[in-house]
Amino acid sequence: MKSELRRLGVLALLVLVLSGCPNKAAQTNVPTPPAGVPESAQHAAEAQHWFEEYFSGVNSSGQTLSFQQKYDAAFLASGMASAVDTAYARLRQSLSSSELAEMQIWSFTEGSCSTTGPRLLLVKQAAIGQAGGHLCIASLLLTSLFLKNATPGLISFHDRLVEWGIDPRTFTGQYPQQLTYKGVTQDDWYAVLGAYGGAYDSYFGSLYFVLAYQIQRVLLPNAPPDDLDKAAYALVTKANGACDVSTLSKVLQDAFTHAEQDIWGFDAPGDGRDEITRLWTNFGQH
């Protein structure tokens, strides 16, 4: 089982943008963590739950998802859309009052951003005959960013939890008292969760840039992609103190390497190579 998980974890980084990704397991209802559980432990638990939804069924022979199904909101692990919305709201808090007013008339969702023609990872669609419009980030991109950050660390964490007799799909981050008999103290437990919780933090480091890019497409509607990248980077730095685009670069590189260029794009059909070059040139993060 361990070798199978590790093998598929590596393959997922290469083929998630294609049609061969294993189907998600059924979503589970994870108990709310009790008071007193550190935020880092809660983040580690949530990241592991997301990971388990994509990988706990790797030994099944279920039908694989189609490319279009991976664009649907249902492809997101439970709770991921809510976490993305929270990150989007945090970025908006760093806008000026006039910028925020402009963003108020634009809606934002995750899911099926394009249903016909080239499949785009980001969509900005102006409303017909009225102000505002709609922004969308494809579920495929959000999931790819997460798995690129999470693998193989959360595969290792999965194995460790199982060895401790803990269900990786439902634990809350709270210290399990049975670990006392295994010589694992509460401090040990929270230290381990804090380390693996980095997958959650890394994911949002990548996500903030993508969200900020969408915001800047509204605020700078006529700006070239190079200027949008720089403006997005500046907004994330203002809101978060730092910006990391290295994972996005790797995800786009995977897509460019393994997908047909005329059927997908980051911001426009076939723009994957150009966006990778801009990220590397402007920010030097490979």
Summary of the structure (lengths in Angstrom):
residues: 286
radius of gyration: 19.5
end to end distance: 32.3
largest distance: 67.0
contacts: 902
relative contact order: 0.15
helix: 57%
strand: 7%
